[in-house]
Amino acid sequence: MEELAINGGKPVRETPIYYGHQYIDEDDIQAVVDVLKSDYLTCGPAIVMLENKLCQITGAKYAVAVANGTAALHAACYAAGIEAGDEVITTPLTFAASANCALYMGAKPVFADVNPDTYNIDPDSIEAHITERTRAVVAVDFTGQSVELDRIRDICQKHNLILIEDGAHSLGTLYKGQAVGSIADMTTFSFHPVKTVTGGEGGAIMTNDDELYKRLLLFRSHGITRDQSLMDTSDDYMLDAEARDDSLGSWYYQQVDLGLNYRMTDIQAALITSQLDKLETFKHRRAEIVNKYNEAFRDFEGIIVQKEIEESDTARHLYIIQLDLDKISVDRRQIFDALKAENVCCNVHYIPTYLFPYYQKLGYKRGLCPAAEKIYKGIISIPLYPAMTDSDVDSVIEGVKKVVNYYRK
């Protein structure tokens, strides 16, 4: 059933606006065309260019481009040596991949609760969930705001855990002036269309660790290598007499582990590299919109605004309002539908992962993370992307205030 604007009146916008949208310009299109006209569509020089660019932006020593953000998380868990029986602590307020990556390795996701003000994983809850089986923490920079990296890194070092920062939302964010991507043991990025920059799909893992880098490269490409330093050159594993020679032919390769085909195409890499040239512009425009939203909603009765820690200079991916349900006469669904009727089309990020049927069948129960569950009941992601005009922003603000005012007690 089509929603009607409040009281059957005229919606605040004539055309719909959505919570996120990619920005593609002629430079981006030309970058893709150049690859299509080149000799390489995959495993070519555009991958190296992208990885070098990511290292330049983040300050990390290594970048490994992969097919998508989920592949990046899976690869990071592999590189961390996660195995069956291990436990990996993460947040429930995230896309399912942040927990699924542990399941892929046969490990158990353990959900720590979130800070009720920032919505990011709570370091105290992390520490409370550590057991002798804990091997890693996947800390998600929710909406782009950095997690409390100093505290979480100290906890991980104290308990000899690998810190994987899920930076799918936070490319361009700085923590105490240092770029996300260069701080954790590994940081993963996503280049989905609604992220800060896009390749249609795509992901990357950043690290400063030589051994983690080698394992990431192996996992990305079937566990196959041409790097002689990674090969087993004992007689038992060399295929023929020629291969036993000190100088192996350039054609020679070995599969030394079981990896996957998580490679990115040069087409995607070229688009992402072009987009990265606009990263600071995108960040600046998103910040302008966030500031207007904050000014409009910070003291607006019925809405709670997400707080940010001083240490995070945030490249904001999502803008989330939390409805103060004690002051509103209806539930989130009715507010959501009313906004849609105003042509302000929103989303909800995220359903706590352990509430999904798959996780419930694994034995997870409601009530594990009270703060996350309470936040979920009231959150709505409103439009935020660089191509929004000031008029777009004003109409979103008008629509939100109109709806919340109408349903306020």
C-alpha positions as CSV (number, residue, x, y, z in Angstrom):
1,M,0.0,0.0,0.0
2,E,1.4,3.4,-1.0
3,E,2.1,5.7,1.9
4,L,0.3,9.0,2.1
5,A,1.9,12.2,3.3
6,I,0.7,13.3,6.8
7,N,-3.0,14.4,6.7
8,G,-3.0,13.7,3.0
9,G,-1.0,16.9,2.4
10,K,1.7,17.7,0.0
11,P,5.1,15.9,0.7
12,V,8.1,18.0,1.5
13,R,9.8,16.8,-1.7
14,E,8.4,16.2,-5.2
15,T,10.9,13.4,-6.0
16,P,12.4,10.7,-3.7
17,I,15.8,11.1,-2.2
18,Y,17.5,7.9,-0.9
19,Y,19.9,7.3,2.1
20,G,22.9,6.9,-0.1
21,H,24.1,7.2,-3.7
22,Q,27.4,7.0,-5.6
23,Y,29.0,10.0,-7.3
24,I,30.6,9.2,-10.7
25,D,32.1,11.9,-12.9
26,E,33.8,12.0,-16.3
27,D,37.2,11.3,-14.8
28,D,35.9,8.1,-13.3
29,I,34.3,7.0,-16.6
30,Q,37.5,7.8,-18.5
31,A,39.5,5.7,-16.0
32,V,37.3,2.7,-16.7
33,V,37.4,3.3,-20.5
34,D,41.2,3.4,-20.4
35,V,41.3,0.0,-18.8
36,L,38.8,-1.5,-21.2
37,K,41.0,-0.4,-24.0
38,S,44.2,-1.7,-22.4
39,D,45.8,-5.2,-22.4
40,Y,44.7,-6.1,-18.8
41,L,41.2,-6.4,-17.4
42,T,42.3,-8.3,-14.3
43,C,45.6,-9.0,-12.5
44,G,47.1,-6.0,-14.2
45,P,48.8,-2.7,-13.4
46,A,45.6,-1.0,-12.2
47,I,45.6,-3.2,-9.1
48,V,49.2,-2.1,-8.2
49,M,48.2,1.5,-8.7
50,L,45.2,1.2,-6.4
51,E,47.2,-0.6,-3.7
52,N,49.9,2.0,-3.9
53,K,47.3,4.8,-3.7
54,L,45.7,3.2,-0.6
55,C,49.1,3.0,1.1
56,Q,49.8,6.6,0.3
57,I,46.4,7.8,1.7
58,T,46.5,5.7,4.9
59,G,50.2,5.4,5.6
60,A,50.0,1.6,5.8
61,K,52.9,-0.4,4.5
62,Y,50.8,-2.8,2.5
63,A,47.5,-3.0,0.7
64,V,45.8,-6.1,-0.7
65,A,42.9,-5.4,-3.1
66,V,40.1,-8.0,-3.1
67,A,36.7,-8.6,-4.6
68,N,34.6,-6.9,-1.9
69,G,34.5,-5.9,1.8
70,T,33.3,-9.4,2.9
71,A,36.3,-11.0,1.1
72,A,38.5,-8.5,2.9
73,L,37.2,-9.6,6.3
74,H,37.4,-13.3,5.4
75,A,41.0,-12.8,4.2
76,A,41.9,-11.0,7.4
77,C,40.6,-13.8,9.6
78,Y,42.6,-16.3,7.5
79,A,45.7,-14.2,7.8
80,A,45.2,-14.0,11.5
81,G,45.2,-17.8,11.8
82,I,41.7,-18.1,13.0
83,E,40.7,-21.8,13.3
84,A,37.8,-24.0,14.4
85,G,37.2,-23.6,18.1
86,D,38.5,-20.1,18.3
87,E,36.4,-17.1,19.3
88,V,36.3,-13.7,17.6
89,I,34.8,-10.7,19.4
90,T,32.8,-8.2,17.4
91,T,29.8,-5.9,17.6
92,P,26.2,-6.8,16.9
93,L,25.5,-3.4,15.4
94,T,27.0,-4.0,12.0
95,F,26.5,-5.7,8.7
96,A,26.5,-9.5,9.1
97,A,29.9,-9.9,7.4
98,S,31.7,-8.6,10.4
99,A,30.6,-11.7,12.3
100,N,30.3,-14.1,9.4
101,C,34.0,-13.9,8.7
102,A,34.6,-15.8,11.9
103,L,32.1,-18.5,10.9
104,Y,33.9,-18.9,7.6
105,M,37.0,-20.0,9.5
106,G,35.0,-22.4,11.8
107,A,35.3,-20.0,14.7
108,K,32.6,-18.6,17.0
109,P,31.5,-14.9,16.8
110,V,31.2,-13.4,20.3
111,F,29.1,-10.2,20.5
112,A,30.3,-7.4,22.8
113,D,27.8,-4.6,23.5
114,V,28.1,-1.1,22.2
115,N,28.5,2.4,23.7
116,P,25.0,3.8,24.0
117,D,26.2,7.3,23.0
118,T,28.6,6.5,20.0
119,Y,27.1,3.2,18.9
120,N,30.6,1.8,18.5
121,I,31.8,-1.4,20.3
122,D,32.4,-0.8,24.0
123,P,36.0,-1.6,25.0
124,D,34.9,-2.7,28.5
125,S,32.5,-5.2,27.0
126,I,35.3,-6.5,24.8
127,E,37.4,-7.2,27.8
128,A,34.5,-8.8,29.6
129,H,34.0,-11.3,26.8
130,I,37.6,-12.5,26.4
131,T,38.2,-16.2,27.2
132,E,41.1,-18.6,26.6
133,R,39.7,-19.2,23.2
134,T,39.6,-15.6,22.0
135,R,42.0,-15.0,19.1
136,A,40.9,-11.7,17.5
137,V,38.7,-8.6,17.8
138,V,36.8,-7.3,14.7
139,A,36.1,-3.7,15.7
140,V,33.7,-1.8,13.4
141,D,34.0,1.9,12.8
142,F,30.2,2.3,12.8
143,T,29.0,5.2,10.5
144,G,32.6,6.1,9.9
145,Q,33.5,7.1,13.4
146,S,36.7,5.5,14.6
147,V,36.4,3.0,17.5
148,E,38.4,3.8,20.6
149,L,41.6,2.4,19.0
150,D,44.0,3.1,21.8
151,R,41.9,1.2,24.4
152,I,41.0,-1.6,22.1
153,R,44.6,-2.0,20.9
154,D,45.9,-2.1,24.5
155,I,43.3,-4.8,25.3
156,C,44.4,-6.8,22.3
157,Q,48.1,-6.5,23.2
158,K,47.4,-7.4,26.8
159,H,45.7,-10.6,25.8
160,N,47.8,-11.4,22.7
161,L,44.9,-10.9,20.3
162,I,44.9,-9.8,16.6
163,L,43.0,-6.5,16.1
164,I,41.1,-6.3,12.8
165,E,39.5,-2.9,12.3
166,D,36.4,-3.2,10.0
167,G,36.8,0.2,8.3
168,A,34.1,-0.4,5.7
169,H,32.6,2.9,6.8
170,S,35.7,4.8,7.6
171,L,38.0,5.3,4.7
172,G,39.3,8.9,5.2
173,T,38.7,9.0,8.9
174,L,41.6,10.0,11.2
175,Y,42.2,8.8,14.7
176,K,44.3,11.3,16.7
177,G,45.5,12.6,13.4
178,Q,46.5,9.2,12.0
179,A,44.6,7.6,9.1
180,V,42.5,4.6,9.7
181,G,44.2,1.8,7.9
182,S,47.6,2.2,9.5
183,I,46.8,1.6,13.2
184,A,45.3,-1.9,13.7
185,D,47.0,-5.2,12.8
186,M,44.7,-5.3,9.8
187,T,42.1,-2.8,8.5
188,T,39.5,-3.8,5.9
189,F,37.8,-1.4,3.5
190,S,34.7,-1.7,1.3
191,F,34.0,0.0,-2.0
192,H,30.3,-0.7,-2.3
193,P,28.4,2.0,-4.2
194,V,27.1,3.7,-1.0
195,K,30.5,3.8,0.6
196,T,32.7,6.9,0.6
197,V,34.4,5.9,-2.7
198,T,33.2,3.0,-4.9
199,G,34.3,0.5,-7.5
200,G,30.8,-0.9,-7.9
201,E,32.1,-3.6,-5.6
202,G,35.6,-4.2,-4.1
203,G,37.5,-4.3,-0.9
204,A,41.0,-4.0,0.5
205,I,43.0,-5.1,3.6
206,M,45.7,-2.8,5.0
207,T,48.6,-4.0,7.2
208,N,52.1,-3.1,8.3
209,D,53.0,-6.7,9.0
210,D,55.2,-8.6,6.5
211,E,53.9,-12.1,7.4
212,L,50.2,-11.0,7.4
213,Y,50.7,-9.4,4.0
214,K,52.1,-12.7,2.5
215,R,49.2,-14.7,3.9
216,L,46.7,-12.2,2.5
217,L,48.3,-12.4,-1.0
218,L,48.1,-16.2,-0.9
219,F,44.5,-16.3,0.3
220,R,43.4,-13.8,-2.4
221,S,44.5,-16.1,-5.2
222,H,43.8,-19.8,-4.5
223,G,46.8,-20.2,-2.2
224,I,48.9,-20.2,-5.3
225,T,52.2,-18.3,-5.5
226,R,55.1,-17.7,-7.9
227,D,57.2,-16.2,-5.0
228,Q,60.0,-18.7,-4.5
229,S,60.4,-17.6,-0.9
230,L,56.9,-19.0,-0.2
231,M,57.4,-22.3,-2.1
232,D,58.3,-25.7,-0.7
233,T,61.4,-26.7,-2.7
234,S,62.1,-30.0,-1.1
235,D,62.4,-33.0,-3.4
236,D,59.0,-34.3,-2.2
237,Y,57.2,-31.3,-3.6
238,M,59.1,-30.3,-6.7
239,L,57.3,-31.6,-9.9
240,D,60.2,-32.4,-12.2
241,A,63.9,-32.3,-12.6
242,E,63.8,-28.9,-14.3
243,A,62.0,-27.4,-11.4
244,R,64.7,-28.5,-9.0
245,D,67.2,-26.2,-10.7
246,D,68.2,-23.2,-8.7
247,S,66.6,-20.9,-11.2
248,L,62.9,-21.9,-11.6
249,G,61.2,-21.0,-14.8
250,S,59.0,-17.9,-14.8
251,W,56.1,-20.2,-15.6
252,Y,56.5,-22.2,-12.4
253,Y,54.0,-21.8,-9.5
254,Q,52.8,-23.8,-6.5
255,Q,49.6,-24.1,-4.5
256,V,50.9,-24.0,-0.9
257,D,47.5,-23.5,0.9
258,L,43.8,-23.4,0.2
259,G,42.8,-20.0,-0.8
260,L,39.9,-18.5,-2.8
261,N,39.6,-16.4,-6.0
262,Y,39.1,-13.1,-4.2
263,R,40.8,-11.0,-6.9
264,M,39.6,-7.6,-8.0
265,T,39.4,-6.6,-11.6
266,D,41.5,-3.8,-13.1
267,I,38.2,-2.2,-14.1
268,Q,37.1,-1.8,-10.5
269,A,40.6,-0.8,-9.4
270,A,40.8,2.0,-12.0
271,L,37.4,3.4,-10.9
272,I,38.4,3.2,-7.2
273,T,41.7,4.9,-7.8
274,S,40.0,7.7,-9.7
275,Q,37.4,8.1,-6.9
276,L,40.2,8.3,-4.3
277,D,41.4,11.5,-5.9
278,K,38.1,13.0,-4.7
279,L,38.2,11.5,-1.2
280,E,38.9,14.7,0.6
281,T,36.2,16.5,-1.4
282,F,33.7,13.8,-0.5
283,K,34.7,13.9,3.1
284,H,34.4,17.7,3.2
285,R,30.9,17.7,1.7
286,R,29.7,14.9,3.9
287,A,31.0,16.9,6.9
288,E,29.0,20.0,5.8
289,I,25.8,18.0,5.6
290,V,26.5,16.3,9.0
291,N,27.0,19.7,10.6
292,K,23.7,20.9,9.2
293,Y,21.9,17.8,10.5
294,N,23.6,18.1,13.9
295,E,22.5,21.7,14.2
296,A,18.9,20.8,13.2
297,F,18.5,17.8,15.4
298,R,20.8,18.1,18.4
299,D,18.2,19.9,20.6
300,F,15.1,18.7,18.7
301,E,12.7,16.9,21.1
302,G,12.1,13.3,20.0
303,I,15.5,12.8,18.3
304,I,18.8,11.6,19.8
305,V,21.9,12.4,17.9
306,Q,24.9,10.0,17.7
307,K,27.8,11.4,19.7
308,E,31.4,11.4,18.5
309,I,34.7,10.9,20.4
310,E,37.2,13.8,20.2
311,E,39.9,11.5,18.8
312,S,37.9,10.8,15.6
313,D,38.1,13.2,12.7
314,T,35.3,11.3,10.9
315,A,34.7,10.8,7.2
316,R,31.0,10.1,7.9
317,H,29.4,7.3,5.9
318,L,26.0,7.3,7.5
319,Y,23.9,9.8,9.4
320,I,21.7,8.1,11.9
321,I,18.9,9.6,14.0
322,Q,17.7,7.7,17.0
323,L,14.1,8.2,17.9
324,D,13.4,8.9,21.5
325,L,10.5,6.4,21.7
326,D,9.5,7.7,25.1
327,K,8.5,11.0,23.5
328,I,6.8,9.6,20.3
329,S,3.4,8.1,20.1
330,V,4.2,5.5,17.5
331,D,7.0,3.0,16.7
332,R,9.9,3.3,14.3
333,R,8.0,1.6,11.5
334,Q,5.3,4.3,11.3
335,I,8.0,7.1,11.4
336,F,9.9,5.3,8.6
337,D,6.8,4.9,6.4
338,A,5.8,8.5,7.0
339,L,9.2,9.8,5.9
340,K,8.9,7.7,2.8
341,A,5.5,9.4,2.1
342,E,7.4,12.7,2.3
343,N,9.8,11.3,-0.4
344,V,12.6,11.1,2.2
345,C,13.6,7.4,1.7
346,C,15.6,6.1,4.6
347,N,17.1,2.8,5.8
348,V,18.0,1.1,9.1
349,H,21.6,0.2,10.0
350,Y,21.6,-2.4,11.4
351,I,19.5,-5.2,12.7
352,P,21.8,-6.7,15.5
353,T,23.4,-9.7,13.8
354,Y,22.6,-12.3,16.4
355,L,18.9,-11.6,16.0
356,F,18.9,-13.2,12.5
357,P,17.3,-16.6,12.2
358,Y,20.6,-18.2,11.2
359,Y,22.3,-17.0,14.3
360,Q,19.3,-17.9,16.5
361,K,19.6,-21.4,15.2
362,L,23.2,-21.4,16.3
363,G,22.1,-20.7,19.8
364,Y,22.3,-16.9,20.1
365,K,19.5,-15.4,22.1
366,R,17.9,-12.0,22.5
367,G,19.2,-9.9,25.3
368,L,22.9,-10.6,24.7
369,C,23.7,-6.9,24.1
370,P,21.0,-4.7,25.7
371,A,22.4,-1.3,24.5
372,A,22.6,-2.5,20.9
373,E,19.1,-3.9,21.0
374,K,17.7,-0.7,22.5
375,I,19.5,1.5,19.9
376,Y,18.2,-0.7,17.1
377,K,14.6,-0.1,18.0
378,G,14.9,3.6,17.3
379,I,17.5,4.2,14.6
380,I,16.9,5.5,11.1
381,S,19.6,6.3,8.5
382,I,18.6,9.5,6.7
383,P,20.1,10.6,3.3
384,L,23.8,11.4,3.3
385,Y,26.0,11.6,0.1
386,P,28.2,14.2,-1.5
387,A,25.9,15.0,-4.5
388,M,23.1,16.2,-2.2
389,T,22.4,19.9,-2.7
390,D,21.7,22.3,0.1
391,S,18.1,22.2,-1.0
392,D,18.1,18.4,-0.6
393,V,19.5,18.7,2.9
394,D,16.9,21.3,3.8
395,S,14.1,19.1,2.6
396,V,15.3,16.1,4.5
397,I,15.5,18.2,7.7
398,E,12.0,19.6,7.0
399,G,10.6,16.1,6.4
400,V,12.1,14.6,9.6
401,K,10.9,17.5,11.7
402,K,7.5,17.4,10.2
403,V,7.0,13.7,10.8
404,V,8.5,13.7,14.4
405,N,6.5,16.8,15.4
406,Y,3.3,15.1,14.1
407,Y,3.8,12.0,16.1
408,R,5.4,13.5,19.2
409,K,3.5,13.0,22.5
